[in-house]
């Protein structure tokens, strides 16, 4: 049996599931709202109930972590706890317990996994940048600071800079407010209105680009796409700020073997056998690595380049 962990509304998971159904594969999709009933962990034997059946992880041939968390603790029960301090303690304890249980579940599937929650859900960008140094992978100059004075020195040195999220988080919608996490250009005027001290933030020099590259890594193969986003003011800093009226030109691209070797070592270091990666090909004819997103959307690479990645993932899961 193939075990899939995802969100109910994840488009890519649904497309892979269609291929699995096409091949009559035996699979179980657990969404982030799927509560694990009657969970039983005895030594290496792990079981839970689903739709009246007992699911044994010993019968899982492949495990694909796509998105979402394992729901092993019903937080709805916390609604009956009125004491705020006690409620906060129980909420914290339940999250810590759920993390440990998740690790136990996924450790039992480690030799059959296409990614895992514990390595994919929130990869440390700063650790990735540090690892790039040891692997001789070029990255933008990076500053982490909460000081206006230090930030001013950085922009004076590099002239053009950007800011981006320190970690990988999904955009947040609250009422009429939409908080995105796209890369933004920062100017001296922006810095001048900042307080002397602000929340710790990540800044990098703005790398002049010929084009951007989004690559999807699956098991041992890179599927790359060049994105000509530099000629559109809307997408110049971040191609994800899509111009729906005049989309960027996107074409299949082959990374140099030497770079693929380094990137493969980087992914191995973070125990990832599937991920989306963002790279810039600079005006100085160099490759500048930006970041890894283990749960990033890959359909935007698959369709324009005819890579049929949903089918390839399904074929891997059934192999």
Backbone torsions as a table, in degrees:
resi	resn	phi	psi	omega
1	UNK	NA	140.6	175.5
2	UNK	-94.9	130.9	178.9
3	UNK	-110.1	127.7	-178.3
4	UNK	-120.6	129.8	176.3
5	UNK	-113.2	119.6	-175.2
6	UNK	-155.2	-171.2	171.2
7	UNK	-99.4	152.8	-178.6
8	UNK	-64.4	-28.2	-175.8
9	UNK	-103.6	14.7	-179.4
10	UNK	-78.2	114.3	-175.7
11	UNK	-61.3	-44.6	-175.3
12	UNK	-63.2	-40.8	178.2
13	UNK	-60.4	-43.4	-179.9
14	UNK	-61.7	-38.2	179.3
15	UNK	-67.7	-40.2	176.9
16	UNK	-64.1	-40.9	178.7
17	UNK	-59.2	-37.2	178.1
18	UNK	-60.6	-40.7	177.8
19	UNK	-67.7	-37.3	178.6
20	UNK	-64.9	-41.0	176.7
21	UNK	-63.9	-38.5	179.9
22	UNK	-60.0	-34.7	-178.9
23	UNK	-95.9	9.8	179.2
24	UNK	57.5	36.1	-179.1
25	UNK	-77.1	148.3	175.9
26	UNK	-88.3	115.6	-176.9
27	UNK	-145.8	160.7	174.8
28	UNK	-134.9	124.0	177.1
29	UNK	-102.6	120.2	175.7
30	UNK	-107.9	120.6	178.0
31	UNK	-91.0	170.2	-175.7
32	UNK	-68.0	-12.3	177.0
33	UNK	-97.4	2.1	-179.6
34	UNK	-85.1	109.7	-179.3
35	UNK	-81.6	132.5	179.0
36	UNK	-78.6	104.3	-179.5
37	UNK	-85.9	148.2	175.1
38	UNK	51.1	42.0	178.6
39	UNK	-64.4	132.6	-179.7
40	UNK	-135.9	120.5	177.8
41	UNK	-121.5	112.1	176.8
42	UNK	-129.5	104.2	-175.8
43	UNK	63.1	-125.7	179.3
44	UNK	-90.2	-2.3	-178.9
45	UNK	-91.8	121.0	-178.4
46	UNK	-127.4	127.1	-179.3
47	UNK	-137.2	156.4	170.7
48	UNK	-154.2	164.7	-178.2
49	UNK	-98.3	141.9	176.8
50	UNK	-149.9	121.1	179.4
51	UNK	51.7	40.8	176.3
52	UNK	82.4	-0.1	179.8
53	UNK	-111.9	152.5	174.7
54	UNK	-92.7	121.8	-179.8
55	UNK	-101.9	119.6	177.8
56	UNK	-104.8	125.6	-179.7
57	UNK	-66.3	-17.4	175.6
58	UNK	-66.1	-18.7	179.5
59	UNK	-95.0	3.4	-179.5
60	UNK	-82.5	123.3	-179.9
61	UNK	-86.8	-36.7	177.2
62	UNK	-144.2	145.6	177.6
63	UNK	-125.0	126.0	178.2
64	UNK	-115.6	113.2	171.3
65	UNK	-91.5	116.2	178.7
66	UNK	-103.6	-54.5	-178.2
67	UNK	-160.1	171.7	173.5
68	UNK	82.8	174.3	-179.5
69	UNK	-114.7	159.4	173.2
70	UNK	-77.3	125.9	-177.9
71	UNK	-96.7	94.1	-179.1
72	UNK	-110.0	-1.0	-178.7
73	UNK	-140.4	122.0	-177.6
74	UNK	-78.9	101.1	-178.5
75	UNK	-72.8	-9.6	177.2
76	UNK	-61.3	-27.6	-179.3
77	UNK	-67.8	-21.8	-179.7
78	UNK	-71.9	-15.2	-179.9
79	UNK	-63.4	-22.9	-179.2
80	UNK	-84.9	-3.6	179.6
81	UNK	-92.5	112.0	-174.5
82	UNK	-87.0	-28.5	-179.5
83	UNK	-70.3	116.6	-174.3
84	UNK	-62.2	-40.7	-179.4
85	UNK	-65.1	-45.7	179.7
86	UNK	-67.0	-38.0	177.9
87	UNK	-61.2	-44.5	179.6
88	UNK	-62.9	-40.6	179.0
89	UNK	-64.1	-46.4	-179.3
90	UNK	-64.5	-38.1	179.2
91	UNK	-64.1	-44.0	178.3
92	UNK	-63.8	-46.5	-179.2
93	UNK	-60.6	-42.0	-177.9
94	UNK	-65.0	-38.3	178.4
95	UNK	-66.0	-41.4	178.8
96	UNK	-65.5	-42.3	179.2
97	UNK	-65.1	-42.4	179.8
98	UNK	-62.7	-38.5	177.5
99	UNK	-61.8	-45.2	-178.8
100	UNK	-66.0	-39.1	178.5
101	UNK	-67.1	-41.4	177.3
102	UNK	-58.7	-44.6	179.1
103	UNK	-61.1	-40.1	179.0
104	UNK	-63.4	-44.2	178.7
105	UNK	-61.6	-48.9	-174.7
106	UNK	-73.1	-30.8	176.2
107	UNK	-62.2	-32.4	178.9
108	UNK	-71.6	-16.1	-178.5
109	UNK	-110.3	7.7	-169.7
110	UNK	-55.8	-38.9	-176.3
111	UNK	-80.0	-0.5	-178.4
112	UNK	-128.5	19.3	-168.9
113	UNK	-101.0	139.7	164.4
114	UNK	-104.8	89.3	-173.6
115	UNK	68.9	165.8	179.8
116	UNK	-144.4	156.0	178.2
117	UNK	-57.9	-43.6	-173.7
118	UNK	-67.5	-21.9	178.3
119	UNK	-106.8	-14.6	-172.8
120	UNK	-108.9	-24.6	-167.7
121	UNK	-69.0	-31.6	-179.4
122	UNK	-157.8	74.5	-176.6
123	UNK	-66.9	142.8	-177.0
124	UNK	-80.5	105.3	-178.5
125	UNK	-60.1	-37.0	-177.5
126	UNK	-68.5	-38.2	176.7
127	UNK	-65.8	-36.3	178.2
128	UNK	-64.2	-45.6	179.1
129	UNK	-61.8	-37.8	178.7
130	UNK	-66.7	-40.7	179.0
131	UNK	-65.2	-33.4	178.7
132	UNK	-60.3	-33.8	179.2
133	UNK	-62.0	-45.3	-177.5
134	UNK	-69.6	-25.7	-178.8
135	UNK	-96.5	3.4	179.5
136	UNK	59.5	42.7	174.8
137	UNK	-101.5	123.5	-177.5
138	UNK	-69.7	133.7	176.2
139	UNK	-133.8	163.1	174.3
140	UNK	-63.1	156.5	173.1
141	UNK	-65.8	132.3	-170.9
142	UNK	-124.0	139.4	176.7
143	UNK	-129.6	131.1	170.2
144	UNK	-111.8	120.7	-177.5
145	UNK	-155.6	161.4	170.2
146	UNK	-125.5	18.6	-174.4
147	UNK	-113.9	125.9	177.3
148	UNK	-62.3	-41.8	-178.6
149	UNK	-63.3	-43.5	179.3
150	UNK	-65.7	-40.1	179.1
151	UNK	-64.4	-38.2	177.9
152	UNK	-62.3	-41.3	177.4
153	UNK	-60.9	-39.0	-177.8
154	UNK	-66.2	-43.7	-178.4
155	UNK	-72.3	-31.1	176.4
156	UNK	-65.3	-37.4	179.7
157	UNK	-70.8	-41.2	-171.3
158	UNK	-107.8	-5.3	175.8
159	UNK	69.1	-59.4	-179.5
160	UNK	-118.7	127.1	-178.5
161	UNK	-136.0	164.3	177.7
162	UNK	-130.5	165.5	171.2
163	UNK	-127.8	148.7	179.5
164	UNK	-148.1	166.6	-179.5
165	UNK	-63.5	143.6	178.6
166	UNK	-70.9	-31.4	178.1
167	UNK	-132.6	171.5	-178.0
168	UNK	-85.8	111.6	177.6
169	UNK	-130.4	151.7	176.8
170	UNK	-78.4	150.5	174.2
171	UNK	-56.6	152.5	-175.7
172	UNK	-121.6	131.2	178.7
173	UNK	-115.3	123.7	179.5
174	UNK	-133.7	103.0	-177.5
175	UNK	63.9	-123.1	179.2
176	UNK	-92.2	3.1	-176.8
177	UNK	-101.6	128.1	177.0
178	UNK	-116.7	117.1	179.8
179	UNK	-104.3	108.0	178.7
180	UNK	-97.5	167.6	-176.9
181	UNK	-122.4	34.2	-179.7
182	UNK	-75.9	162.0	177.2
183	UNK	-71.7	133.9	-178.3
184	UNK	-126.3	141.4	175.5
185	UNK	-78.2	139.7	-179.4
186	UNK	-115.1	133.1	179.6
187	UNK	-113.8	169.5	175.8
188	UNK	-60.7	-34.7	178.3
189	UNK	-62.9	-39.7	176.6
190	UNK	-62.6	-42.5	-177.2
191	UNK	-68.1	-36.4	-176.8
192	UNK	-60.5	-30.6	-176.9
193	UNK	-92.0	1.4	177.2
194	UNK	-76.5	151.9	171.1
195	UNK	-70.2	166.2	-178.6
196	UNK	-61.4	-28.6	177.8
197	UNK	-133.2	137.8	-178.5
198	UNK	-141.3	176.8	179.5
199	UNK	-61.1	143.4	-179.7
200	UNK	-55.6	128.5	-175.2
201	UNK	-136.7	161.4	-179.9
202	UNK	-106.3	133.4	178.5
203	UNK	-131.7	148.1	176.9
204	UNK	-140.9	157.4	173.3
205	UNK	-69.6	144.6	179.0
206	UNK	-77.0	114.8	-176.7
207	UNK	-85.1	123.3	176.7
208	UNK	-69.0	128.3	-172.1
209	UNK	-122.1	150.7	167.7
210	UNK	-85.5	-41.4	175.9
211	UNK	-165.5	166.8	176.1
212	UNK	-102.0	158.1	177.8
213	UNK	-129.3	126.4	169.4
214	UNK	-109.9	124.6	-179.9
215	UNK	-124.1	140.5	176.6
216	UNK	-111.2	126.6	-179.6
217	UNK	-103.2	128.2	178.3
218	UNK	-130.9	107.5	176.5
219	UNK	65.1	-66.2	179.1
220	UNK	-147.6	8.0	-173.9
221	UNK	-124.2	138.0	176.0
222	UNK	-98.8	129.8	175.2
223	UNK	-115.0	108.0	-169.2
224	UNK	-114.7	153.9	179.8
225	UNK	-139.9	130.8	174.3
226	UNK	-87.3	134.9	-178.3
227	UNK	-119.9	115.6	-177.5
228	UNK	-89.8	79.1	-173.5
229	UNK	-100.7	-6.3	-169.4
230	UNK	-75.6	-17.7	-176.8
231	UNK	-93.0	2.4	-179.5
232	UNK	-117.0	120.6	-178.3
233	UNK	-58.7	-29.4	-177.8
234	UNK	-69.9	-34.0	-175.3
235	UNK	-112.1	4.2	-172.8
236	UNK	-60.7	-41.8	-178.0
237	UNK	-86.3	-37.5	-177.9
238	UNK	-146.8	113.9	-176.3
239	UNK	-63.7	-18.3	-179.8
240	UNK	-70.9	-11.2	173.4
241	UNK	-82.9	66.6	-165.3
242	UNK	-57.7	142.3	171.6
243	UNK	-101.8	97.0	-174.7
244	UNK	-69.8	-25.7	-179.2
245	UNK	-77.4	-32.3	179.6
246	UNK	-140.1	80.1	-175.1
247	UNK	-61.5	149.8	175.1
248	UNK	-63.1	147.2	173.7
249	UNK	-74.0	132.1	-178.7
250	UNK	-129.6	131.6	-177.2
251	UNK	-138.2	153.8	175.2
252	UNK	-59.0	148.6	-176.7
253	UNK	-144.3	144.7	178.1
254	UNK	-111.4	115.6	176.0
255	UNK	-71.2	151.0	175.3
256	UNK	-60.5	145.1	-179.8
257	UNK	-58.2	-37.9	-179.1
258	UNK	-63.1	-39.0	178.4
259	UNK	-71.2	-41.3	178.2
260	UNK	-59.6	-38.4	179.0
261	UNK	-62.1	-43.8	178.7
262	UNK	-66.3	-42.3	-179.4
263	UNK	-67.4	-35.7	176.8
264	UNK	-63.0	-40.3	177.5
265	UNK	-66.3	-36.7	178.3
266	UNK	-64.3	-46.1	-179.7
267	UNK	-65.3	-38.4	178.5
268	UNK	-63.7	-37.4	179.7
269	UNK	-60.8	-34.3	-179.0
270	UNK	-100.4	14.8	173.9
271	UNK	57.3	44.7	179.0
272	UNK	-115.4	128.0	172.9
273	UNK	-114.1	13.8	172.2
274	UNK	-158.1	134.5	-179.0
275	UNK	-174.8	158.1	169.3
276	UNK	-99.7	140.1	-179.7
277	UNK	-128.3	143.3	178.4
278	UNK	-113.8	132.5	-175.6
279	UNK	-138.8	151.2	173.8
280	UNK	-115.9	135.1	169.0
281	UNK	-97.5	114.4	-168.0
282	UNK	-82.8	168.5	176.5
283	UNK	-69.9	-9.8	175.5
284	UNK	-99.5	16.7	176.2
285	UNK	60.3	42.7	176.9
286	UNK	-127.4	160.3	176.8
287	UNK	-100.4	127.8	178.2
288	UNK	-119.2	114.8	-177.7
289	UNK	-77.4	136.9	-178.7
290	UNK	-104.1	-60.1	-175.9
291	UNK	-168.5	166.9	174.3
292	UNK	-110.3	138.5	171.5
293	UNK	-130.9	99.0	-175.7
294	UNK	-62.0	-27.2	-177.5
295	UNK	-112.9	20.6	-179.2
296	UNK	-67.8	155.2	179.1
297	UNK	-69.3	134.2	-179.8
298	UNK	-112.9	-7.8	-178.9
299	UNK	-62.5	-31.1	-179.9
300	UNK	-67.4	-17.7	174.7
301	UNK	-94.1	-40.4	-174.5
302	UNK	-62.3	-50.5	-173.2
303	UNK	-69.7	-50.9	-178.9
304	UNK	-61.5	-29.3	-175.5
305	UNK	-102.2	2.9	-179.8
306	UNK	53.7	44.7	178.9
307	UNK	-86.6	-18.3	179.7
308	UNK	51.3	53.0	-174.1
309	UNK	-68.5	-32.6	176.9
310	UNK	-59.5	-44.4	179.1
311	UNK	-65.5	-39.4	179.9
312	UNK	-65.6	-39.8	176.7
313	UNK	-63.9	-44.7	178.8
314	UNK	-61.0	-41.8	179.1
315	UNK	-63.5	-38.0	178.1
316	UNK	-66.2	-43.1	-178.5
317	UNK	-64.5	-29.7	-178.6
318	UNK	-92.8	-4.9	-177.0
319	UNK	-77.8	NA	NA
